[in-house]
Amino acid sequence: MSRINQPITIKSVTIPNRIGMSPMCQYSANNGFANDWHFVHYATRAVGGTGLIILEATAVAPEGRITPFDLGLWNDEQITELRKIAGFIDQQGAIAGIQIAHAGRKASHDSPANGGKQLLTKEGGWQTIAPSAISFYPDETPPHELDKNEIKTIIEQFKATTLRAKEAGFKIVEIHAAHGYLIHQFLSPLSNKRADEYGGSFENRIRLMLEITAAVQSVWPTDYPLFVRLSATDWTDGGWNLEETVELSRILHEKGVDLIDCSSGGNVAAAKIPVGPGYQVHFSEAIKKTGIPTAAVGLITSAEQIKDILESGKADLVLLARELLRNPYFALTATLKTEDEISWPTQYLRAK
């Protein structure tokens, strides 16, 4: 058996193989509530052999949604539908995780299918917030610059959402600090021009990340894993970079974070990103050298790629995104005729 089909145990949680589903927004929620689409979407990938299912960016507050159609977990009523999803994933032998997020200045947009433009208040949008009053796109309404009391409120929102995630039955929580959303906006000197203890130096810019992490840890079970998704670089001179990501990852490891989900970009609209197969894997490799486990992402589409990444020690997990949209049964079919064959549901054994 090669590493693609080896279980990985993190604290008390054992993921049955090294293939996971990366969080991908479905833009299908109503007032933050999950529905049948979400159930079928996530349940199918669990049936399809994916060992770890991480639900899409789930907002900690209504104004933290990227679009009005994002999932949310800012009130107790939203727990019920998410509990059904997490429960079914667990029944398939997979692990249910959830990514908790705040979009900051990238909130209040229409869905990508509708063009993705910023929504004004009269169009169902809302005032966005950020570390500094700098828009993502120059022609957008500037975000409101957060004061310290408002920052404390956001930290509490992450804490409260974590408690609800626990109640819903998730076994992994991932803090979304990547892709130009609120925490990433604090990390990057391109979007954070503050002159107080949350801006300027590296130590100040990572402060919100560390405070949210501590708040989440204060209510999340100590025997359940905590992941953090980071953008390793802004792909822009003068922005957040790999060296800072490596140092932050080292600090997060010391603080008890269990894995870094290694992505990149999203904070600079005009960034030139050299997209190609496995283009972000070297970030995972560099961060892993700090001693913290990592997950690799980014145009990974074949079992051969996954095997190479794992067996060369570049990551501990591989998270697939678009490939699992195209083929929810990737984990079963990609390894059908190899020594890495993943356990099939008994209902589907006749298809082997």
C-alpha positions, -999 to +999 in steps of 0.1 A: +000+000+000+014+034-009+007+066+010-023+076-011-044+050+007-028+051+041-049+065+069-036+096+087-043+102+123-043+138+136-051+139+173-081+116+178-093+118+142-083+093+116-088+102+080-091+069+060-069+080+030-049+110+019-074+124-006-095+153+006-121+177-008-110+213-008-136+239+003-155+253-027-183+278-025-216+266-040-234+299-038-266+280-032-276+289+003-307+309+014-299+333+043-269+311+052-289+278+054-277+246+038-302+227+017-307+196-004-281+208-029-254+209-002-264+175+012-262+158-022-230+176-032-210+167-001-226+133+005-218+122-031-181+129-026-181+109+007-197+080-011-171+084-038-143+075-015-129+110-006-114+106+029-119+142+041-147+165+031-142+202+040-174+222+036-171+255+018-164+289+034-191+292+060-196+328+072-193+337+109-216+367+104-241+378+077-218+406+066-189+381+063-204+363+033-188+367-001-223+367-016-259+366-003-258+329-013-230+317+010-234+292+038-234+306+073-232+294+109-239+326+128-271+314+145-282+281+161-309+275+135-283+269+109-269+239+128-297+214+119-291+211+081-253+210+086-256+183+112-274+161+086-245+166+062-218+159+087-237+129+100-240+113+066-203+119+058-194+102+091-216+072+081-196+067+050-164+064+070-151+098+059-143+128+080-164+160+080-147+193+083-159+229+079-141+261+069-151+291+089-146+325+073-152+362+070-148+378+036-140+413+048-137+437+018-145+409-006-180+405+008-212+418-007-208+405-042-231+388-066-225+351-073-198+344-100-226+330-123-242+364-122-210+383-129-197+386-094-199+424-092-201+443-059-237+446-047-248+480-035-272+483-005-301+489-028-292+457-046-292+435-015-256+442-006-241+457+026-212+478+039-180+458+038-152+459+064-114+456+063-083+465+082-080+496+061-104+515+038-088+501+006-110+485-020-101+452-037-111+467-071-104+504-075-140+511-087-157+495-057-171+512-026-143+513+000-147+491+030-152+505+065-119+504+085-125+483+116-119+498+151-106+477+179-140+470+194-152+458+160-122+435+158-131+420+192-166+414+179-152+395+149-130+373+171-161+364+192-180+356+160-153+331+150-155+316+185-193+313+185-193+297+150-167+272+162-190+261+190-218+256+165-196+236+143-189+213+172-226+210+179-232+202+142-209+172+144-178+184+125-145+168+135-122+193+119-125+231+117-104+251+092-099+288+098-099+306+064-070+330+063-063+329+026-076+342-008-078+378+002-105+374+028-105+393+061-077+376+080-055+376+048-063+413+045-047+418+079-017+397+070-007+416+038+009+450+039-008+458+006-043+457+023-033+466+059-021+501+063-030+504+100-008+523+125-020+505+156-010+471+170-028+453+142-007+469+114+028+476+103+052+450+115+049+413+108+042+407+145+013+432+143-001+420+110-004+384+123-020+395+156-056+389+144-047+355+131-033+345+164-062+360+184-088+342+163-068+310+166-067+313+204-105+320+205-113+290+184-090+268+204-107+279+236-140+262+226-129+235+201-123+200+216-086+196+223-086+161+207-101+174+174-078+189+147-076+226+138-065+235+103-056+270+089-057+278+052-031+303+042-022+320+010+015+315+008+021+346-014+002+376-028+022+370-061+030+408-059+061+427-049+057+442-014+029+418-005+025+388+018+052+363+009+064+327+014+090+337+040+063+353+061+040+323+056+067+299+067+073+319+099+036+323+106+032+285+101+060+279+126+042+301+151+008+285+145+024+250+150+038+262+183+004+274+192-012+240+186-026+243+150-025+209+134-022+215+097-017+243+072-038+241+040-014+257+015-029+279-012-020+313-026-032+346-041-066+363-039-056+395-022-044+415-053-068+418-082-041+424-108-016+397-096+000+376-122-002+340-111+017+313-130-011+288-130-003+252-140-005+216-128+006+214-092+017+251-092+012+255-054+028+222-042+062+239-035+045+260-009+033+230+009+068+215+007+084+246+022+059+250+050+061+213+059+098+218+067+088+237+098+074+205+112+037+212+108+017+188+086+005+203+053-021+199+026-013+206-010-037+221-035-038+235-070-046+218-103-040+183-090-060+160-112-045+125-112-036+097-089-001+099-103+003+135-091-011+126-057+013+097-053+043+118-063+034+146-039+028+122-009+057+098-015+082+127-021+072+142+013+058+174-001+025+172+018+006+149+042-027+153+024-038+163-010-070+184-014-088+183-047-112+209-060-123+212-096-114+175-102-140+165-076-166+187-093-160+169-125-158+135-109-172+130-074-160+094-075-124+103-083-110+085-052-127+052-063-121+053-101-086+068-101-072+039-081-095+012-095-067-008-111-037+001-088-024-011-055-038+020-040-074+009-044-097+027-019-125+009+000-157+009-020-192+012-005-208-022-003-237-009-025-212-002-053-191-033-052-206-047-084-190-018-103-155-028-095 
